[in-house]
Amino acid sequence: MLRIAIPYGQLSAAQLRKLAEISRRYDRSFGHFTTRQNMQLNWPKFEETPEILGELASVEIHAIQTSGNCIRNITTDEFAGVAPDELTDPCPWCEVLRQWSTFHPEFAFLPRKHLLSYLDALLRVYNRHGRRDNLYKARIKILVNALGIEEFARQV
């Protein structure tokens, strides 16, 4: 199985044609789009992986961080960047987050299936002790500094 990253869940026509070509040449002529908006090929041959990765690179897509305990894909609305009533295009922010998290050691071994409960715990601790009264101090890093990293981690 090979998962292919579809950044923000958006494909150009050239990228979509390349995925179709790869699925015909190296798989069974179809792929599966996952809930994380990646494409999954289920039957490629292991020894053909370097060729597939080369073809993906030719249209600026890849298979980096598409499996395992990592941030797999940062997605956005299907109308991002093209909706006439859009206040701002989120794609540049998605790209910043993608570049920042890709190969970042802190995101290489995330807990499996427990991320939402961890984020909920972070938010509860921040809501209990955070500085929402001061725009310049309304940061988690300020709270961590105030409580100390050990105490902050204990409360989370």
SULFEN-V773964 format. One record per residue. NEAR is the number of other C-alpha atoms within 8 Angstrom. Layout:
near
NEAR
NEAR
This chain:
near
7
8
11
12
15
12
11
11
11
7
8
6
6
7
11
9
8
11
9
10
8
11
13
10
8
11
12
8
8
9
9
7
9
8
5
9
12
14
12
12
13
8
8
11
7
5
5
9
9
7
7
10
10
8
10
12
9
7
9
7
12
9
10
7
12
12
7
6
10
11
11
10
14
10
10
10
5
6
6
11
9
6
7
4
4
9
4
5
8
9
10
7
7
12
9
8
9
10
7
7
9
10
7
8
6
6
12
10
8
10
7
6
5
7
9
7
7
9
8
8
9
9
8
8
12
10
7
6
7
11
10
7
5
7
7
5
8
11
9
8
6
9
13
10
8
6
9
8
8
7
8
12
7
6
6
8
